[in-house]
Amino acid sequence: MYRNQEEVYNACQKKEEGKMDEAVVVPEDGVIVHGLFMDAMKWDDGSMEVVDALPGEMNSSLPMMHMEPRRNNTPDPKCYNSPLYKTSARAGVLSTTGHSTNFVVAVQLPSHQPQDYWIAKGAALLCQLNE
């Protein structure tokens, strides 16, 4: 399910955002995240995985995603561990963890391409665009 961010903004202004969530199944654990952008890749609804972005397509939207925390999680080797950044500026000050302060978390996305393929393309998720 995709969310049009302009519709979300307008619903929030009218204090009607709860109406948008009536069709969403609430998970027992974790959160539903929407509004993320994909850089150098896009989501294919048919195959339910990330694929190459269309020519000329800069940033496509990621559909709503269920994020569930897990301890000692072993990443699926068939998934691309995509970095999620606050902004498209990949630079930031290094924190004590060794990550950029712009880095949020790694997100596992299903893919038929190997990890190195997406890294070479610079594929990532973004919380906001610099427009």
Protein Blocks (a to p, Z undefined) as FASTA:
>chain_A
ZZdfklmmmmmmnopmmmmmmmpccdfbdcddehiacehiacdfklopacdddehiabdc
dddddddddehiacdfkbccddddfblclbdcddfkopafkbmbdcddddfbdfklmmmn
opacdfbdcZZ
